[in-house]
């Protein structure tokens, strides 16, 4: 069948108007149903948003309360840590002072001991140098006598060589 050859039954204008009026009536009832559903939905959404806002406000206040308590805990922990650090610092200062005092005492004792040892070493070295010096003088005197004897012997040889004696 061709579209140009489709035969529509002849319906009178009054029948068509009556049919349109009934269709419009159905459309109006559907639109009024949709309006009622929309109003009901709007009321439900409004109530739900009120509930959500209320829950959000409660959640916000609970969150703020929790953060406040956490801040307070942090303040407490910070104060405790500061007190502990102060105590540790004071303890360390006392310990360092004690170590410093002990080291100064030990260094003073070592210094005194070394001074005594150096004094003993100096005395011993002076004694040894005096003994060495005395031995050195004896050696010098012996060497001088040897030189004089050698000179005498040389003069004696020379005198005999020239037949002076």
RAURDA-V554171 format. One line per field, one symbol per residue. ss: DSSP state (a for helix, b for strand, c for the rest). A space follows every 10 residues. Layout:
ss = ???
This chain:
ss = ccaaaccccc ccaaaaaaaa aaaaaaaaaa aaaaaaaaaa aaaaaaaaaa aaaaaaaaaa aaaaaaaaaa aaaaaaaaaa aaaaaaaaaa aaaaaaaaaa aaaaaaaaaa aaaaaaaaaa aaaaaaaaaa aaaaaaaaaa aaaaaaaaaa aaaaaaaaaa acccc
